[in-house]
């Protein structure tokens, strides 16, 4: 899950941000570096607002349904 401020989404679509992060993670990158890549891309696209991002990963079988 990507949580980011409007400074990122002013210059990137949800799809573009998600694809960038997914590619970064599938290439073995970590979440910290993935956030950095997302912020650098928004900066390169001339965002003139705050640039903040969080990537949350959920492990498989980590969450169990409540009973």
mmCIF file of the N, C-alpha and C atoms, coordinates in Angstrom:
data_MODEL
# 
_entry.id   MODEL 
# 
loop_
_atom_site.group_PDB 
_atom_site.id 
_atom_site.type_symbol 
_atom_site.label_atom_id 
_atom_site.label_alt_id 
_atom_site.label_comp_id 
_atom_site.label_asym_id 
_atom_site.label_entity_id 
_atom_site.label_seq_id 
_atom_site.pdbx_PDB_ins_code 
_atom_site.Cartn_x 
_atom_site.Cartn_y 
_atom_site.Cartn_z 
_atom_site.occupancy 
_atom_site.B_iso_or_equiv 
_atom_site.pdbx_formal_charge 
_atom_site.auth_seq_id 
_atom_site.auth_comp_id 
_atom_site.auth_asym_id 
_atom_site.auth_atom_id 
_atom_site.pdbx_PDB_model_num 
ATOM 1   N N  . UNK A 1 1  ? 0.852   -1.151  0.000   1.00 0.00 ? 1  UNK A N  1 
ATOM 2   C CA . UNK A 1 1  ? 0.000   0.000   0.000   1.00 0.00 ? 1  UNK A CA 1 
ATOM 3   C C  . UNK A 1 1  ? 0.907   1.226   0.000   1.00 0.00 ? 1  UNK A C  1 
ATOM 4   N N  . UNK A 1 2  ? 0.588   2.176   -0.844  1.00 0.00 ? 2  UNK A N  1 
ATOM 5   C CA . UNK A 1 2  ? 1.346   3.424   -0.912  1.00 0.00 ? 2  UNK A CA 1 
ATOM 6   C C  . UNK A 1 2  ? 0.483   4.535   -0.330  1.00 0.00 ? 2  UNK A C  1 
ATOM 7   N N  . UNK A 1 3  ? 0.997   5.195   0.672   1.00 0.00 ? 3  UNK A N  1 
ATOM 8   C CA . UNK A 1 3  ? 0.361   6.382   1.245   1.00 0.00 ? 3  UNK A CA 1 
ATOM 9   C C  . UNK A 1 3  ? 1.273   7.548   0.916   1.00 0.00 ? 3  UNK A C  1 
ATOM 10  N N  . UNK A 1 4  ? 0.740   8.558   0.281   1.00 0.00 ? 4  UNK A N  1 
ATOM 11  C CA . UNK A 1 4  ? 1.574   9.682   -0.123  1.00 0.00 ? 4  UNK A CA 1 
ATOM 12  C C  . UNK A 1 4  ? 0.748   10.965  -0.123  1.00 0.00 ? 4  UNK A C  1 
ATOM 13  N N  . UNK A 1 5  ? 1.455   12.079  -0.009  1.00 0.00 ? 5  UNK A N  1 
ATOM 14  C CA . UNK A 1 5  ? 0.776   13.371  0.011   1.00 0.00 ? 5  UNK A CA 1 
ATOM 15  C C  . UNK A 1 5  ? 0.458   13.833  -1.407  1.00 0.00 ? 5  UNK A C  1 
ATOM 16  N N  . UNK A 1 6  ? -0.298  14.907  -1.485  1.00 0.00 ? 6  UNK A N  1 
ATOM 17  C CA . UNK A 1 6  ? -0.729  15.398  -2.792  1.00 0.00 ? 6  UNK A CA 1 
ATOM 18  C C  . UNK A 1 6  ? 0.423   15.915  -3.638  1.00 0.00 ? 6  UNK A C  1 
ATOM 19  N N  . UNK A 1 7  ? 1.545   16.237  -3.039  1.00 0.00 ? 7  UNK A N  1 
ATOM 20  C CA . UNK A 1 7  ? 2.699   16.664  -3.820  1.00 0.00 ? 7  UNK A CA 1 
ATOM 21  C C  . UNK A 1 7  ? 3.152   15.589  -4.786  1.00 0.00 ? 7  UNK A C  1 
ATOM 22  N N  . UNK A 1 8  ? 2.957   14.347  -4.412  1.00 0.00 ? 8  UNK A N  1 
ATOM 23  C CA . UNK A 1 8  ? 3.291   13.232  -5.302  1.00 0.00 ? 8  UNK A CA 1 
ATOM 24  C C  . UNK A 1 8  ? 2.161   13.000  -6.294  1.00 0.00 ? 8  UNK A C  1 
ATOM 25  N N  . UNK A 1 9  ? 0.928   12.967  -5.787  1.00 0.00 ? 9  UNK A N  1 
ATOM 26  C CA . UNK A 1 9  ? -0.197  12.652  -6.666  1.00 0.00 ? 9  UNK A CA 1 
ATOM 27  C C  . UNK A 1 9  ? -0.634  13.825  -7.531  1.00 0.00 ? 9  UNK A C  1 
ATOM 28  N N  . UNK A 1 10 ? -0.081  15.004  -7.318  1.00 0.00 ? 10 UNK A N  1 
ATOM 29  C CA . UNK A 1 10 ? -0.323  16.114  -8.248  1.00 0.00 ? 10 UNK A CA 1 
ATOM 30  C C  . UNK A 1 10 ? 0.379   15.863  -9.582  1.00 0.00 ? 10 UNK A C  1 
ATOM 31  N N  . UNK A 1 11 ? 1.470   15.102  -9.559  1.00 0.00 ? 11 UNK A N  1 
ATOM 32  C CA . UNK A 1 11 ? 2.254   14.895  -10.785 1.00 0.00 ? 11 UNK A CA 1 
ATOM 33  C C  . UNK A 1 11 ? 2.289   13.440  -11.247 1.00 0.00 ? 11 UNK A C  1 
ATOM 34  N N  . UNK A 1 12 ? 1.703   12.527  -10.463 1.00 0.00 ? 12 UNK A N  1 
ATOM 35  C CA . UNK A 1 12 ? 1.686   11.109  -10.818 1.00 0.00 ? 12 UNK A CA 1 
ATOM 36  C C  . UNK A 1 12 ? 0.300   10.542  -10.554 1.00 0.00 ? 12 UNK A C  1 
ATOM 37  N N  . UNK A 1 13 ? -0.117  9.613   -11.385 1.00 0.00 ? 13 UNK A N  1 
ATOM 38  C CA . UNK A 1 13 ? -1.379  8.920   -11.142 1.00 0.00 ? 13 UNK A CA 1 
ATOM 39  C C  . UNK A 1 13 ? -1.165  7.828   -10.092 1.00 0.00 ? 13 UNK A C  1 
ATOM 40  N N  . UNK A 1 14 ? -2.256  7.327   -9.542  1.00 0.00 ? 14 UNK A N  1 
ATOM 41  C CA . UNK A 1 14 ? -2.171  6.190   -8.622  1.00 0.00 ? 14 UNK A CA 1 
ATOM 42  C C  . UNK A 1 14 ? -1.478  5.017   -9.305  1.00 0.00 ? 14 UNK A C  1 
ATOM 43  N N  . UNK A 1 15 ? -1.848  4.777   -10.562 1.00 0.00 ? 15 UNK A N  1 
ATOM 44  C CA . UNK A 1 15 ? -1.283  3.661   -11.320 1.00 0.00 ? 15 UNK A CA 1 
ATOM 45  C C  . UNK A 1 15 ? 0.224   3.826   -11.494 1.00 0.00 ? 15 UNK A C  1 
ATOM 46  N N  . UNK A 1 16 ? 0.663   5.027   -11.854 1.00 0.00 ? 16 UNK A N  1 
ATOM 47  C CA . UNK A 1 16 ? 2.090   5.260   -12.063 1.00 0.00 ? 16 UNK A CA 1 
ATOM 48  C C  . UNK A 1 16 ? 2.881   5.070   -10.768 1.00 0.00 ? 16 UNK A C  1 
ATOM 49  N N  . UNK A 1 17 ? 2.358   5.601   -9.672  1.00 0.00 ? 17 UNK A N  1 
ATOM 50  C CA . UNK A 1 17 ? 3.040   5.454   -8.382  1.00 0.00 ? 17 UNK A CA 1 
ATOM 51  C C  . UNK A 1 17 ? 3.094   3.986   -7.972  1.00 0.00 ? 17 UNK A C  1 
ATOM 52  N N  . UNK A 1 18 ? 1.974   3.290   -8.097  1.00 0.00 ? 18 UNK A N  1 
ATOM 53  C CA . UNK A 1 18 ? 1.932   1.876   -7.727  1.00 0.00 ? 18 UNK A CA 1 
ATOM 54  C C  . UNK A 1 18 ? 2.854   1.025   -8.570  1.00 0.00 ? 18 UNK A C  1 
ATOM 55  N N  . UNK A 1 19 ? 2.892   1.289   -9.861  1.00 0.00 ? 19 UNK A N  1 
ATOM 56  C CA . UNK A 1 19 ? 3.771   0.535   -10.760 1.00 0.00 ? 19 UNK A CA 1 
ATOM 57  C C  . UNK A 1 19 ? 5.232   0.782   -10.424 1.00 0.00 ? 19 UNK A C  1 
ATOM 58  N N  . UNK A 1 20 ? 5.592   2.037   -10.165 1.00 0.00 ? 20 UNK A N  1 
ATOM 59  C CA . UNK A 1 20 ? 6.974   2.368   -9.817  1.00 0.00 ? 20 UNK A CA 1 
ATOM 60  C C  . UNK A 1 20 ? 7.401   1.619   -8.552  1.00 0.00 ? 20 UNK A C  1 
ATOM 61  N N  . UNK A 1 21 ? 6.556   1.643   -7.532  1.00 0.00 ? 21 UNK A N  1 
ATOM 62  C CA . UNK A 1 21 ? 6.878   0.975   -6.269  1.00 0.00 ? 21 UNK A CA 1 
ATOM 63  C C  . UNK A 1 21 ? 6.918   -0.538  -6.464  1.00 0.00 ? 21 UNK A C  1 
ATOM 64  N N  . UNK A 1 22 ? 5.955   -1.100  -7.178  1.00 0.00 ? 22 UNK A N  1 
ATOM 65  C CA . UNK A 1 22 ? 5.925   -2.551  -7.403  1.00 0.00 ? 22 UNK A CA 1 
ATOM 66  C C  . UNK A 1 22 ? 7.176   -3.023  -8.144  1.00 0.00 ? 22 UNK A C  1 
ATOM 67  N N  . UNK A 1 23 ? 7.586   -2.280  -9.160  1.00 0.00 ? 23 UNK A N  1 
ATOM 68  C CA . UNK A 1 23 ? 8.807   -2.650  -9.892  1.00 0.00 ? 23 UNK A CA 1 
ATOM 69  C C  . UNK A 1 23 ? 10.026  -2.575  -8.985  1.00 0.00 ? 23 UNK A C  1 
ATOM 70  N N  . UNK A 1 24 ? 10.090  -1.524  -8.187  1.00 0.00 ? 24 UNK A N  1 
ATOM 71  C CA . UNK A 1 24 ? 11.228  -1.344  -7.293  1.00 0.00 ? 24 UNK A CA 1 
ATOM 72  C C  . UNK A 1 24 ? 11.311  -2.512  -6.304  1.00 0.00 ? 24 UNK A C  1 
ATOM 73  N N  . UNK A 1 25 ? 10.185  -2.875  -5.708  1.00 0.00 ? 25 UNK A N  1 
ATOM 74  C CA . UNK A 1 25 ? 10.181  -3.964  -4.726  1.00 0.00 ? 25 UNK A CA 1 
ATOM 75  C C  . UNK A 1 25 ? 10.452  -5.314  -5.383  1.00 0.00 ? 25 UNK A C  1 
ATOM 76  N N  . UNK A 1 26 ? 9.919   -5.532  -6.583  1.00 0.00 ? 26 UNK A N  1 
ATOM 77  C CA . UNK A 1 26 ? 10.147  -6.819  -7.256  1.00 0.00 ? 26 UNK A CA 1 
ATOM 78  C C  . UNK A 1 26 ? 11.599  -6.971  -7.713  1.00 0.00 ? 26 UNK A C  1 
ATOM 79  N N  . UNK A 1 27 ? 12.295  -5.847  -7.857  1.00 0.00 ? 27 UNK A N  1 
ATOM 80  C CA . UNK A 1 27 ? 13.721  -5.884  -8.202  1.00 0.00 ? 27 UNK A CA 1 
ATOM 81  C C  . UNK A 1 27 ? 14.601  -6.036  -6.966  1.00 0.00 ? 27 UNK A C  1 
ATOM 82  N N  . UNK A 1 28 ? 13.996  -6.264  -5.798  1.00 0.00 ? 28 UNK A N  1 
ATOM 83  C CA . UNK A 1 28 ? 14.758  -6.507  -4.579  1.00 0.00 ? 28 UNK A CA 1 
ATOM 84  C C  . UNK A 1 28 ? 15.005  -5.282  -3.721  1.00 0.00 ? 28 UNK A C  1 
ATOM 85  N N  . UNK A 1 29 ? 14.437  -4.147  -4.101  1.00 0.00 ? 29 UNK A N  1 
ATOM 86  C CA . UNK A 1 29 ? 14.597  -2.935  -3.305  1.00 0.00 ? 29 UNK A CA 1 
ATOM 87  C C  . UNK A 1 29 ? 13.752  -2.985  -2.045  1.00 0.00 ? 29 UNK A C  1 
ATOM 88  N N  . UNK A 1 30 ? 14.145  -2.221  -1.040  1.00 0.00 ? 30 UNK A N  1 
ATOM 89  C CA . UNK A 1 30 ? 13.402  -2.148  0.212   1.00 0.00 ? 30 UNK A CA 1 
ATOM 90  C C  . UNK A 1 30 ? 12.380  -1.025  0.185   1.00 0.00 ? 30 UNK A C  1 
ATOM 91  N N  . UNK A 1 31 ? 11.558  -0.968  1.221   1.00 0.00 ? 31 UNK A N  1 
ATOM 92  C CA . UNK A 1 31 ? 10.517  0.059   1.276   1.00 0.00 ? 31 UNK A CA 1 
ATOM 93  C C  . UNK A 1 31 ? 11.115  1.459   1.425   1.00 0.00 ? 31 UNK A C  1 
ATOM 94  N N  . UNK A 1 32 ? 12.187  1.604   2.158   1.00 0.00 ? 32 UNK A N  1 
ATOM 95  C CA . UNK A 1 32 ? 12.808  2.923   2.308   1.00 0.00 ? 32 UNK A CA 1 
ATOM 96  C C  . UNK A 1 32 ? 13.290  3.437   0.952   1.00 0.00 ? 32 UNK A C  1 
ATOM 97  N N  . UNK A 1 33 ? 13.949  2.578   0.212   1.00 0.00 ? 33 UNK A N  1 
ATOM 98  C CA . UNK A 1 33 ? 14.438  2.972   -1.102  1.00 0.00 ? 33 UNK A CA 1 
ATOM 99  C C  . UNK A 1 33 ? 13.281  3.193   -2.076  1.00 0.00 ? 33 UNK A C  1 
ATOM 100 N N  . UNK A 1 34 ? 12.220  2.411   -1.910  1.00 0.00 ? 34 UNK A N  1 
ATOM 101 C CA . UNK A 1 34 ? 11.029  2.594   -2.747  1.00 0.00 ? 34 UNK A CA 1 
ATOM 102 C C  . UNK A 1 34 ? 10.392  3.956   -2.529  1.00 0.00 ? 34 UNK A C  1 
ATOM 103 N N  . UNK A 1 35 ? 10.329  4.385   -1.275  1.00 0.00 ? 35 UNK A N  1 
ATOM 104 C CA . UNK A 1 35 ? 9.819   5.726   -0.976  1.00 0.00 ? 35 UNK A CA 1 
ATOM 105 C C  . UNK A 1 35 ? 10.717  6.783   -1.612  1.00 0.00 ? 35 UNK A C  1 
ATOM 106 N N  . UNK A 1 36 ? 12.017  6.575   -1.495  1.00 0.00 ? 36 UNK A N  1 
ATOM 107 C CA . UNK A 1 36 ? 12.955  7.519   -2.090  1.00 0.00 ? 36 UNK A CA 1 
ATOM 108 C C  . UNK A 1 36 ? 12.783  7.620   -3.593  1.00 0.00 ? 36 UNK A C  1 
ATOM 109 N N  . UNK A 1 37 ? 12.593  6.475   -4.246  1.00 0.00 ? 37 UNK A N  1 
ATOM 110 C CA . UNK A 1 37 ? 12.400  6.457   -5.698  1.00 0.00 ? 37 UNK A CA 1 
ATOM 111 C C  . UNK A 1 37 ? 11.125  7.199   -6.081  1.00 0.00 ? 37 UNK A C  1 
ATOM 112 N N  . UNK A 1 38 ? 10.077  7.002   -5.309  1.00 0.00 ? 38 UNK A N  1 
ATOM 113 C CA . UNK A 1 38 ? 8.807   7.666   -5.571  1.00 0.00 ? 38 UNK A CA 1 
ATOM 114 C C  . UNK A 1 38 ? 8.953   9.183   -5.425  1.00 0.00 ? 38 UNK A C  1 
ATOM 115 N N  . UNK A 1 39 ? 9.610   9.609   -4.374  1.00 0.00 ? 39 UNK A N  1 
ATOM 116 C CA . UNK A 1 39 ? 9.808   11.034  -4.125  1.00 0.00 ? 39 UNK A CA 1 
ATOM 117 C C  . UNK A 1 39 ? 10.709  11.654  -5.198  1.00 0.00 ? 39 UNK A C  1 
ATOM 118 N N  . UNK A 1 40 ? 11.761  10.941  -5.571  1.00 0.00 ? 40 UNK A N  1 
ATOM 119 C CA . UNK A 1 40 ? 12.662  11.462  -6.619  1.00 0.00 ? 40 UNK A CA 1 
ATOM 120 C C  . UNK A 1 40 ? 11.933  11.602  -7.946  1.00 0.00 ? 40 UNK A C  1 
ATOM 121 N N  . UNK A 1 41 ? 11.063  10.641  -8.266  1.00 0.00 ? 41 UNK A N  1 
ATOM 122 C CA . UNK A 1 41 ? 10.308  10.725  -9.525  1.00 0.00 ? 41 UNK A CA 1 
ATOM 123 C C  . UNK A 1 41 ? 9.373   11.937  -9.513  1.00 0.00 ? 41 UNK A C  1 
ATOM 124 N N  . UNK A 1 42 ? 8.688   12.157  -8.384  1.00 0.00 ? 42 UNK A N  1 
ATOM 125 C CA . UNK A 1 42 ? 7.791   13.315  -8.296  1.00 0.00 ? 42 UNK A CA 1 
ATOM 126 C C  . UNK A 1 42 ? 8.578   14.616  -8.400  1.00 0.00 ? 42 UNK A C  1 
ATOM 127 N N  . UNK A 1 43 ? 9.746   14.676  -7.781  1.00 0.00 ? 43 UNK A N  1 
ATOM 128 C CA . UNK A 1 43 ? 10.597  15.863  -7.859  1.00 0.00 ? 43 UNK A CA 1 
ATOM 129 C C  . UNK A 1 43 ? 11.052  16.097  -9.299  1.00 0.00 ? 43 UNK A C  1 
ATOM 130 N N  . UNK A 1 44 ? 11.428  15.014  -9.985  1.00 0.00 ? 44 UNK A N  1 
ATOM 131 C CA . UNK A 1 44 ? 11.860  15.115  -11.380 1.00 0.00 ? 44 UNK A CA 1 
ATOM 132 C C  . UNK A 1 44 ? 10.724  15.589  -12.288 1.00 0.00 ? 44 UNK A C  1 
ATOM 133 N N  . UNK A 1 45 ? 9.483   15.290  -11.874 1.00 0.00 ? 45 UNK A N  1 
ATOM 134 C CA . UNK A 1 45 ? 8.322   15.721  -12.656 1.00 0.00 ? 45 UNK A CA 1 
ATOM 135 C C  . UNK A 1 45 ? 7.880   17.123  -12.257 1.00 0.00 ? 45 UNK A C  1 
ATOM 136 N N  . UNK A 1 46 ? 8.725   17.814  -11.507 1.00 0.00 ? 46 UNK A N  1 
ATOM 137 C CA . UNK A 1 46 ? 8.540   19.227  -11.149 1.00 0.00 ? 46 UNK A CA 1 
ATOM 138 C C  . UNK A 1 46 ? 7.419   19.485  -10.141 1.00 0.00 ? 46 UNK A C  1 
ATOM 139 N N  . UNK A 1 47 ? 7.195   18.544  -9.207  1.00 0.00 ? 47 UNK A N  1 
ATOM 140 C CA . UNK A 1 47 ? 6.240   18.814  -8.142  1.00 0.00 ? 47 UNK A CA 1 
ATOM 141 C C  . UNK A 1 47 ? 6.756   19.994  -7.321  1.00 0.00 ? 47 UNK A C  1 
ATOM 142 N N  . UNK A 1 48 ? 5.864   20.909  -7.001  1.00 0.00 ? 48 UNK A N  1 
ATOM 143 C CA . UNK A 1 48 ? 6.262   22.075  -6.220  1.00 0.00 ? 48 UNK A CA 1 
ATOM 144 C C  . UNK A 1 48 ? 5.585   22.091  -4.845  1.00 0.00 ? 48 UNK A C  1 
ATOM 145 N N  . UNK A 1 49 ? 5.247   20.917  -4.355  1.00 0.00 ? 49 UNK A N  1 
ATOM 146 C CA . UNK A 1 49 ? 4.563   20.766  -3.071  1.00 0.00 ? 49 UNK A CA 1 
ATOM 147 C C  . UNK A 1 49 ? 5.386   19.842  -2.176  1.00 0.00 ? 49 UNK A C  1 
ATOM 148 N N  . UNK A 1 50 ? 4.901   19.617  -0.965  1.00 0.00 ? 50 UNK A N  1 
ATOM 149 C CA . UNK A 1 50 ? 5.556   18.664  -0.063  1.00 0.00 ? 50 UNK A CA 1 
ATOM 150 C C  . UNK A 1 50 ? 5.605   17.295  -0.723  1.00 0.00 ? 50 UNK A C  1 
ATOM 151 N N  . UNK A 1 51 ? 6.671   16.537  -0.436  1.00 0.00 ? 51 UNK A N  1 
ATOM 152 C CA . UNK A 1 51 ? 6.806   15.182  -0.970  1.00 0.00 ? 51 UNK A CA 1 
ATOM 153 C C  . UNK A 1 51 ? 7.035   14.226  0.193   1.00 0.00 ? 51 UNK A C  1 
ATOM 154 N N  . UNK A 1 52 ? 6.003   13.494  0.536   1.00 0.00 ? 52 UNK A N  1 
ATOM 155 C CA . UNK A 1 52 ? 6.058   12.534  1.637   1.00 0.00 ? 52 UNK A CA 1 
ATOM 156 C C  . UNK A 1 52 ? 5.406   11.239  1.181   1.00 0.00 ? 52 UNK A C  1 
ATOM 157 N N  . UNK A 1 53 ? 6.034   10.107  1.517   1.00 0.00 ? 53 UNK A N  1 
ATOM 158 C CA . UNK A 1 53 ? 5.469   8.818   1.118   1.00 0.00 ? 53 UNK A CA 1 
ATOM 159 C C  . UNK A 1 53 ? 5.772   7.762   2.175   1.00 0.00 ? 53 UNK A C  1 
ATOM 160 N N  . UNK A 1 54 ? 4.853   6.815   2.293   1.00 0.00 ? 54 UNK A N  1 
ATOM 161 C CA . UNK A 1 54 ? 5.009   5.648   3.158   1.00 0.00 ? 54 UNK A CA 1 
ATOM 162 C C  . UNK A 1 54 ? 4.559   4.437   2.350   1.00 0.00 ? 54 UNK A C  1 
ATOM 163 N N  . UNK A 1 55 ? 5.337   3.375   2.408   1.00 0.00 ? 55 UNK A N  1 
ATOM 164 C CA . UNK A 1 55 ? 4.953   2.112   1.781   1.00 0.00 ? 55 UNK A CA 1 
ATOM 165 C C  . UNK A 1 55 ? 4.718   1.116   2.911   1.00 0.00 ? 55 UNK A C  1 
ATOM 166 N N  . UNK A 1 56 ? 3.529   0.547   2.948   1.00 0.00 ? 56 UNK A N  1 
ATOM 167 C CA . UNK A 1 56 ? 3.190   -0.449  3.963   1.00 0.00 ? 56 UNK A CA 1 
ATOM 168 C C  . UNK A 1 56 ? 3.069   -1.812  3.290   1.00 0.00 ? 56 UNK A C  1 
ATOM 169 N N  . UNK A 1 57 ? 3.855   -2.767  3.758   1.00 0.00 ? 57 UNK A N  1 
ATOM 170 C CA . UNK A 1 57 ? 3.783   -4.127  3.237   1.00 0.00 ? 57 UNK A CA 1 
ATOM 171 C C  . UNK A 1 57 ? 3.085   -5.012  4.262   1.00 0.00 ? 57 UNK A C  1 
ATOM 172 N N  . UNK A 1 58 ? 2.203   -5.842  3.800   1.00 0.00 ? 58 UNK A N  1 
ATOM 173 C CA . UNK A 1 58 ? 1.527   -6.803  4.668   1.00 0.00 ? 58 UNK A CA 1 
ATOM 174 C C  . UNK A 1 58 ? 1.989   -8.197  4.274   1.00 0.00 ? 58 UNK A C  1 
ATOM 175 N N  . UNK A 1 59 ? 2.515   -8.909  5.227   1.00 0.00 ? 59 UNK A N  1 
ATOM 176 C CA . UNK A 1 59 ? 2.985   -10.268 4.957   1.00 0.00 ? 59 UNK A CA 1 
ATOM 177 C C  . UNK A 1 59 ? 1.785   -11.190 4.768   1.00 0.00 ? 59 UNK A C  1 
ATOM 178 N N  . UNK A 1 60 ? 1.953   -12.166 3.925   1.00 0.00 ? 60 UNK A N  1 
ATOM 179 C CA . UNK A 1 60 ? 0.892   -13.155 3.737   1.00 0.00 ? 60 UNK A CA 1 
ATOM 180 C C  . UNK A 1 60 ? 0.647   -13.885 5.037   1.00 0.00 ? 60 UNK A C  1 
ATOM 181 N N  . UNK A 1 61 ? -0.597  -14.161 5.286   1.00 0.00 ? 61 UNK A N  1 
ATOM 182 C CA . UNK A 1 61 ? -1.026  -14.890 6.492   1.00 0.00 ? 61 UNK A CA 1 
ATOM 183 C C  . UNK A 1 61 ? -0.706  -14.133 7.769   1.00 0.00 ? 61 UNK A C  1 
ATOM 184 N N  . UNK A 1 62 ? -0.360  -12.873 7.662   1.00 0.00 ? 62 UNK A N  1 
ATOM 185 C CA . UNK A 1 62 ? -0.080  -12.086 8.866   1.00 0.00 ? 62 UNK A CA 1 
ATOM 186 C C  . UNK A 1 62 ? -1.380  -11.733 9.580   1.00 0.00 ? 62 UNK A C  1 
ATOM 187 N N  . UNK A 1 63 ? -2.367  -11.332 8.809   1.00 0.00 ? 63 UNK A N  1 
ATOM 188 C CA . UNK A 1 63 ? -3.650  -10.944 9.385   1.00 0.00 ? 63 UNK A CA 1 
ATOM 189 C C  . UNK A 1 63 ? -4.607  -12.129 9.341   1.00 0.00 ? 63 UNK A C  1 
ATOM 190 N N  . UNK A 1 64 ? -5.248  -12.365 10.432  1.00 0.00 ? 64 UNK A N  1 
ATOM 191 C CA . UNK A 1 64 ? -6.233  -13.443 10.498  1.00 0.00 ? 64 UNK A CA 1 
ATOM 192 C C  . UNK A 1 64 ? -7.601  -12.842 10.781  1.00 0.00 ? 64 UNK A C  1 
ATOM 193 N N  . UNK A 1 65 ? -8.635  -13.440 10.239  1.00 0.00 ? 65 UNK A N  1 
ATOM 194 C CA . UNK A 1 65 ? -9.975  -12.895 10.493  1.00 0.00 ? 65 UNK A CA 1 
ATOM 195 C C  . UNK A 1 65 ? -10.322 -12.973 11.979  1.00 0.00 ? 65 UNK A C  1 
ATOM 196 N N  . UNK A 1 66 ? -11.058 -11.987 12.448  1.00 0.00 ? 66 UNK A N  1 
ATOM 197 C CA . UNK A 1 66 ? -11.530 -11.992 13.846  1.00 0.00 ? 66 UNK A CA 1 
ATOM 198 C C  . UNK A 1 66 ? -12.599 -13.072 14.002  1.00 0.00 ? 66 UNK A C  1 
ATOM 199 N N  . UNK A 1 67 ? -12.624 -13.660 15.162  1.00 0.00 ? 67 UNK A N  1 
ATOM 200 C CA . UNK A 1 67 ? -13.625 -14.696 15.409  1.00 0.00 ? 67 UNK A CA 1 
ATOM 201 C C  . UNK A 1 67 ? -14.572 -14.271 16.472  1.00 0.00 ? 67 UNK A C  1 
# 
